[in-house]
Amino acid sequence: MESTPETEIFRSMGKVLDFENFRLAPRFDTDAQSAFLRPNPKLAHALANSKAKGLPPISVLPLSGQYLSILAGIMGAKSVLEIGTLGGYSSICFAEVGAKVTGIEIDPKHRDVALENVDGLDVEILLGAALDVLPKLAEEGRQFDMVFIDADFDDQWEHFDWAVKLTRPKGCVFLDDVVVSMLKNEQTGEGGSDSILTQVGKDERVMATLVSTAATHPLIPTPALNGFIMAMVKDH
Ligand SMILES: C[S@@+](CC[C@H](N)C(=O)[O-])C[C@H]1O[C@@H](n2cnc3c(N)ncnc32)[C@H](O)[C@@H]1O
């Protein structure tokens, strides 16, 4: 590569640009968990009860849950719609910072365990496929400060489209697991094909960004590239 003042800046960064650094992600996560997280009996009980009842270990990880709490707290969110509730871990993250949570969950067993886990908090869980429930919420004229989408990968665009309709202007739509779903569906943008990024990008109702992450999970051996879309609804 030709040496210019611009390339020299990056060369001088040395170790910072080493791709192998990616392998350090789990260590940073562990350090951040012990630095930032406080004991939370409700969340601990939700994890233990969900495990005991045989739910899959796919709730948001504790630091991500805390991210969601911080976001909802900063927004002063009073109402959050969650598409994909599982055992209610992320519902608790929203409810504990003052939001009324409406969850949608397709699996009756997950919904029942979630109801046990959110006991005492302002959480309702609607049983059904999101694409059946979302139009009903729209018909009822429901509007939310924030919609968190964390369900099946195949309907991400349809869920996003409904989420925008159901979010108040200046509210937030958070679409999780965007990069892993693109990788899984081989939508890596080659050949200029459409992807969730281009679909959201064409949507004039929102201002959106992709937040890339190195996702670590106790059950996977190496960090995975992932990312979420965060969008602010401008208008409907
Ligand atoms: C990744 S888990 C959700 C985790 C949860 N948000 C948390 O962090 O605690 C995904 C959940 O979405 C549910 N789900 C999948 N497809 C769905 C759909 N089309 N409509 C409603 N729920 C769905 C699954 O049954 C599962 O419980």
The ligand as an SDF file (V2000), in Angstrom:
LIG
                    3D

 27 29  0  0  0  0  0  0  0  0999 V2000
  -34.5250  -14.8900   21.0740 C   0  0  0  0  0  0  0  0  0  0  0  0
  -35.9800  -15.3610   21.8800 S   0  0  0  0  0  0  0  0  0  0  0  0
  -36.5010  -13.8900   22.6780 C   0  0  0  0  0  0  0  0  0  0  0  0
  -35.6490  -13.5450   23.8610 C   0  0  0  0  0  0  0  0  0  0  0  0
  -36.2270  -12.4620   24.7320 C   0  0  0  0  0  0  0  0  0  0  0  0
  -36.4370  -11.2360   23.9890 N   0  0  0  0  0  0  0  0  0  0  0  0
  -35.2770  -12.1900   25.8660 C   0  0  0  0  0  0  0  0  0  0  0  0
  -34.2510  -11.5610   25.6230 O   0  0  0  0  0  0  0  0  0  0  0  0
  -35.5510  -12.6310   26.9820 O   0  0  0  0  0  0  0  0  0  0  0  0
  -37.1200  -15.4700   20.5680 C   0  0  0  0  0  0  0  0  0  0  0  0
  -38.5490  -15.7830   20.9840 C   0  0  0  0  0  0  0  0  0  0  0  0
  -39.4050  -15.3960   19.9160 O   0  0  0  0  0  0  0  0  0  0  0  0
  -40.4260  -16.3480   19.7880 C   0  0  0  0  0  0  0  0  0  0  0  0
  -40.8940  -16.2460   18.4010 N   0  0  0  0  0  0  0  0  0  0  0  0
  -40.2760  -16.7180   17.2940 C   0  0  0  0  0  0  0  0  0  0  0  0
  -40.9780  -16.4010   16.2090 N   0  0  0  0  0  0  0  0  0  0  0  0
  -42.0530  -15.7070   16.6290 C   0  0  0  0  0  0  0  0  0  0  0  0
  -43.1560  -15.1040   15.9590 C   0  0  0  0  0  0  0  0  0  0  0  0
  -43.2630  -15.1550   14.6290 N   0  0  0  0  0  0  0  0  0  0  0  0
  -44.0910  -14.4740   16.6820 N   0  0  0  0  0  0  0  0  0  0  0  0
  -43.9700  -14.4110   18.0490 C   0  0  0  0  0  0  0  0  0  0  0  0
  -42.9560  -14.9630   18.7310 N   0  0  0  0  0  0  0  0  0  0  0  0
  -42.0050  -15.5980   18.0380 C   0  0  0  0  0  0  0  0  0  0  0  0
  -39.7630  -17.6690   20.1370 C   0  0  0  0  0  0  0  0  0  0  0  0
  -40.7150  -18.6360   20.5260 O   0  0  0  0  0  0  0  0  0  0  0  0
  -38.8180  -17.2530   21.2560 C   0  0  0  0  0  0  0  0  0  0  0  0
  -39.4350  -17.4140   22.5030 O   0  0  0  0  0  0  0  0  0  0  0  0
  1  2  1  0
  2  3  1  0
  2 10  1  0
  3  4  1  0
  4  5  1  0
  5  6  1  0
  5  7  1  0
  7  8  2  0
  7  9  1  0
 10 11  1  0
 11 12  1  0
 11 26  1  0
 12 13  1  0
 13 14  1  0
 13 24  1  0
 14 15  1  0
 14 23  1  0
 15 16  2  0
 16 17  1  0
 17 18  1  0
 17 23  2  0
 18 19  1  0
 18 20  2  0
 20 21  1  0
 21 22  2  0
 22 23  1  0
 24 25  1  0
 24 26  1  0
 26 27  1  0
M  CHG  2   2   1   9  -1
M  END
$$$$
